[in-house]
Amino acid sequence: MSIRIASLQRYPVKGLSPENLETATLDKGGYFPGDRLFAIENGPAGFEPSSPQHQPKIKFLMLMRNESLARLKTRYLDRITTLFIEEGGREVARGDLSTEQGRLAIEAFFRRYMPRELRGPPKVLTAPDGFRFTDSRRGYVSLINLASVRQLETVIGAPVDPLRFRGNLHIDGLEPWAEFDLVGQVLTTASGVRLKVTKRIERCAATNVDPDTGIRDLQIPKSLMQAYGHFDCGIYAEVLSGGSIAVGDHLETEQATLAL
């Protein structure tokens, strides 16, 4: 069995748009690089940077409740720590998230953009070292099997953009839903990266939102349950050994690698 990395994505701001990568460097025990570094607090959530605790996603702006976020296209430039937001191909906001002034500029935009969806003042939160605003406490790296998404399309009878599942690695080479059989196994690359698959990913109503239009046009969790008896699509993995990965790289199960 050979699993190919078809694409790499990171989501610098929870709930906002993805950024495609050609390569990524994973650190042992770390999160996917540059992923879920920031979140937009939807009213006071009690998050304390000095003692960060995992918070339910409902406390932040996110697609499950705030589908209008999908109409925004964002990019974050690490070099200048700046977030750029576009709507309809036009820049509508930018801010250096390392500065109070920059964060205030982004917060002001969301107050204007979605006032009826706010429970209180929006606030840009920055993840302290060793913490990320992931949905799962141990959601270090997420993988989406494209064959599973293609089969789901046949069940639904409509195209399903894999980006609905907001994964870090899109993978090919597996049979549909065979990724679930990898839970507990270790995946390796030729460069020495080792990923231990830890759990399946349960899906919520965020996947119902078209990632381009922001229209809530499908019923993904309901379709999964009706067709397969579960709400799951994708798997989480923990980084056991770090290194670089790239689009086109292959993953093998460690047992298969040792058997060669």
SULJOGI-V998288 format. One line per field, one symbol per residue. phi: phi as a letter, one per 30 degrees, with the letter a starting at -180 (. if undefined). psi: psi as a letter, one per 30 degrees, with the letter a starting at -180 (. if undefined). Layout:
phi->???
psi->???
//
This chain:
phi->.bccddabbbbeceicddbdbcbaccceicdddichdbbcdciecidcedbdbdcedddcdadecbdddddccbbbceechcccbcbiibdcaaadddbddddddddddddddbddccclddbdccddeibbdddcecddbcbcddddddddedddiadbdedechcdccbbjcdeidddddejcccbcddjdbccdcadcdcbdeddcddcciddcbbdeddddddbiaccajbcbcddbdkcbbejdccbdddddddd
psi->kkkkjelkkliekkfallkklelkjkkkgllkkgkhflljkilkfgkjefikkkkkffflklfefiffeffkklkkjeeghkkkkkkhgkkfllkjffleeeeeeeeeefeeeheffkfakkkkkkklkgklhlekehiekkkkjfeeeeeeeeeeglkjkffffhlekkklfllkgfffffkflkkllffgkkkjkelljkkafeffkkfefgkiflieeeeeeeefglgkjllllkjeklakllkflkklkeeeeff.
//
